[in-house]
Amino acid sequence: MTYIGIIFGIYVFATIGIYHILIVKLEKWFGTWPWLVFLILGIICLYFSLINSNGMTSMWWGYNSFINLWSVKEMFDQHKRSAQN
């Protein structure tokens, strides 16, 4: 596919924006406990990235793994930010 880099870039940009809003809202509504969901999703995506032999889909799973794992950290950082306000 000729435009796979551009399509993936748009996907990355969109998911970062969506996850930012999601983290803020989830922390506001539920506190920090959703971190566990992000951790489980991150580990599952990491597993699929490791077992996938296709480079493009392995990259997609790997990206999704790291955005979910990073969200664990961001959930607690958001809790600290909201407590300061």
Backbone as CSV, one residue per row, in Angstrom:
resi,resn,N_x,N_y,N_z,CA_x,CA_y,CA_z,C_x,C_y,C_z
1,MET,0.850,-1.172,0.000,0.000,0.000,0.000,0.898,1.239,0.000
2,THR,0.663,2.116,-0.893,1.530,3.262,-1.112,1.497,4.263,0.034
3,TYR,0.337,4.496,0.601,0.187,5.550,1.596,0.109,5.024,3.028
4,ILE,0.661,3.861,3.292,0.537,3.254,4.613,1.160,4.121,5.708
5,GLY,2.263,4.797,5.417,2.888,5.670,6.405,2.005,6.842,6.780
6,ILE,1.377,7.436,5.787,0.474,8.566,6.040,-0.756,8.101,6.805
7,ILE,-1.305,6.972,6.413,-2.482,6.431,7.100,-2.135,6.098,8.552
8,PHE,-0.981,5.481,8.768,-0.572,5.146,10.127,-0.316,6.421,10.934
9,GLY,0.264,7.429,10.322,0.490,8.701,11.003,-0.812,9.351,11.442
10,ILE,-1.814,9.315,10.586,-3.132,9.852,10.944,-3.730,9.047,12.088
11,TYR,-3.579,7.727,12.039,-4.070,6.862,13.115,-3.389,7.202,14.441
12,VAL,-2.075,7.379,14.417,-1.324,7.727,15.630,-1.810,9.062,16.177
13,PHE,-1.911,10.055,15.318,-2.366,11.378,15.729,-3.760,11.315,16.351
14,ALA,-4.662,10.575,15.724,-6.037,10.464,16.238,-6.081,9.732,17.571
15,THR,-5.347,8.639,17.689,-5.405,7.879,18.940,-4.778,8.636,20.098
16,ILE,-3.735,9.401,19.845,-3.149,10.200,20.925,-4.170,11.205,21.435
17,GLY,-4.874,11.859,20.537,-5.911,12.808,20.939,-7.055,12.142,21.681
18,ILE,-7.484,11.004,21.184,-8.595,10.279,21.822,-8.179,9.786,23.201
19,TYR,-6.989,9.238,23.304,-6.525,8.725,24.598,-6.340,9.860,25.605
20,HIS,-5.910,11.027,25.154,-5.776,12.158,26.072,-7.134,12.498,26.693
21,ILE,-8.133,12.622,25.857,-9.483,12.918,26.352,-9.986,11.778,27.224
22,LEU,-9.751,10.551,26.807,-10.201,9.378,27.556,-9.585,9.329,28.952
23,ILE,-8.290,9.590,29.056,-7.610,9.569,30.356,-8.208,10.626,31.286
24,VAL,-8.397,11.830,30.778,-8.945,12.910,31.603,-10.337,12.551,32.100
25,LYS,-11.188,12.070,31.204,-12.566,11.734,31.583,-12.625,10.535,32.519
26,LEU,-11.876,9.483,32.218,-11.913,8.292,33.072,-11.412,8.596,34.479
27,GLU,-10.348,9.389,34.579,-9.836,9.723,35.907,-10.845,10.568,36.676
28,LYS,-11.514,11.455,35.989,-12.522,12.311,36.633,-13.701,11.483,37.137
29,TRP,-14.155,10.522,36.334,-15.335,9.735,36.683,-15.032,8.591,37.646
30,PHE,-13.885,7.908,37.468,-13.627,6.669,38.198,-12.381,6.682,39.082
31,GLY,-11.614,7.760,39.063,-10.350,7.758,39.794,-9.289,7.030,38.985
32,THR,-8.363,6.384,39.663,-7.238,5.777,38.952,-7.416,4.299,38.627
33,TRP,-8.484,3.656,39.085,-8.569,2.202,38.888,-8.567,1.761,37.419
34,PRO,-8.989,2.570,36.431,-8.909,2.091,35.035,-7.487,1.809,34.543
35,TRP,-6.468,2.154,35.332,-5.098,1.850,34.921,-4.936,0.364,34.657
36,LEU,-5.665,-0.456,35.404,-5.563,-1.900,35.248,-6.052,-2.348,33.872
37,VAL,-7.087,-1.723,33.369,-7.602,-2.039,32.031,-6.557,-1.695,30.973
38,PHE,-5.935,-0.522,31.121,-4.891,-0.126,30.175,-3.704,-1.087,30.228
39,LEU,-3.352,-1.528,31.422,-2.244,-2.477,31.567,-2.559,-3.797,30.868
40,ILE,-3.743,-4.315,31.095,-4.142,-5.588,30.472,-4.184,-5.449,28.956
41,LEU,-4.787,-4.362,28.458,-4.826,-4.137,27.006,-3.416,-4.009,26.430
42,GLY,-2.539,-3.316,27.152,-1.162,-3.155,26.689,-0.426,-4.476,26.593
43,ILE,-0.609,-5.325,27.590,0.055,-6.633,27.583,-0.494,-7.520,26.473
44,ILE,-1.802,-7.491,26.278,-2.420,-8.284,25.206,-1.902,-7.824,23.842
45,CYS,-1.875,-6.512,23.620,-1.379,-5.986,22.346,0.099,-6.308,22.149
46,LEU,0.875,-6.250,23.229,2.296,-6.597,23.145,2.472,-8.057,22.732
47,TYR,1.678,-8.924,23.316,1.719,-10.347,22.952,1.435,-10.526,21.459
48,PHE,0.358,-9.893,20.969,0.021,-10.034,19.552,1.100,-9.431,18.649
49,SER,1.748,-8.373,19.098,2.836,-7.795,18.321,4.013,-8.757,18.214
50,LEU,4.303,-9.436,19.313,5.432,-10.362,19.321,5.192,-11.622,18.494
51,ILE,3.955,-12.113,18.465,3.694,-13.360,17.741,3.352,-13.139,16.273
52,ASN,3.119,-11.900,15.873,2.705,-11.618,14.511,3.920,-11.595,13.598
53,SER,3.833,-12.317,12.495,4.963,-12.378,11.567,4.920,-11.281,10.499
54,ASN,3.787,-10.652,10.320,3.654,-9.574,9.347,4.151,-8.275,9.982
55,GLY,5.119,-7.634,9.365,5.718,-6.433,9.937,4.742,-5.297,10.153
56,MET,3.824,-5.100,9.211,2.894,-3.991,9.311,1.903,-4.194,10.463
57,THR,1.353,-5.376,10.579,0.399,-5.610,11.666,1.114,-5.715,13.008
58,SER,2.337,-6.221,13.025,3.113,-6.245,14.255,3.383,-4.818,14.734
59,MET,3.672,-3.921,13.798,3.872,-2.509,14.141,2.595,-1.917,14.715
60,TRP,1.455,-2.215,14.135,0.170,-1.710,14.615,-0.101,-2.211,16.033
61,TRP,0.083,-3.512,16.272,-0.105,-4.072,17.617,0.888,-3.461,18.596
62,GLY,2.131,-3.282,18.168,3.145,-2.699,19.042,2.803,-1.276,19.439
63,TYR,2.353,-0.491,18.485,1.943,0.885,18.800,0.793,0.874,19.799
64,ASN,-0.209,0.051,19.556,-1.349,-0.016,20.470,-0.923,-0.496,21.860
65,SER,0.054,-1.363,21.901,0.585,-1.811,23.178,1.167,-0.642,23.954
66,PHE,2.010,0.125,23.310,2.693,1.197,24.017,1.790,2.367,24.355
67,ILE,0.776,2.642,23.542,-0.136,3.728,23.907,-0.959,3.325,25.131
68,ASN,-1.300,2.048,25.236,-2.029,1.584,26.417,-1.129,1.537,27.645
69,LEU,0.102,1.065,27.493,1.024,1.025,28.624,1.384,2.436,29.091
70,TRP,1.549,3.364,28.178,1.833,4.745,28.545,0.636,5.352,29.282
71,SER,-0.562,4.912,28.946,-1.769,5.427,29.591,-1.834,5.054,31.063
72,VAL,-1.173,3.975,31.451,-1.096,3.621,32.878,-0.414,4.764,33.628
73,LYS,0.726,5.195,33.122,1.450,6.308,33.737,0.619,7.579,33.707
74,GLU,0.015,7.861,32.564,-0.761,9.085,32.416,-1.979,9.123,33.335
75,MET,-2.548,7.964,33.630,-3.700,7.917,34.540,-3.302,8.455,35.913
76,PHE,-2.138,8.051,36.404,-1.677,8.522,37.713,-1.200,9.969,37.652
77,ASP,-0.580,10.364,36.539,-0.191,11.763,36.386,-1.414,12.673,36.341
78,GLN,-2.468,12.232,35.674,-3.695,13.010,35.605,-4.320,13.145,36.994
79,HIS,-4.236,12.102,37.787,-4.760,12.148,39.151,-4.017,13.211,39.963
80,LYS,-2.707,13.279,39.806,-1.912,14.298,40.503,-2.280,15.695,40.013
81,ARG,-2.441,15.850,38.698,-2.797,17.161,38.154,-4.159,17.612,38.637
82,SER,-5.126,16.715,38.667,-6.477,17.100,39.102,-6.531,17.369,40.605
83,ALA,-5.663,16.723,41.377,-5.625,16.970,42.822,-5.033,18.337,43.127
84,GLN,-4.164,18.840,42.268,-3.547,20.159,42.479,-4.510,21.297,42.178
85,ASN,-5.525,21.043,41.368,-6.474,22.100,40.982,-7.575,22.241,41.953
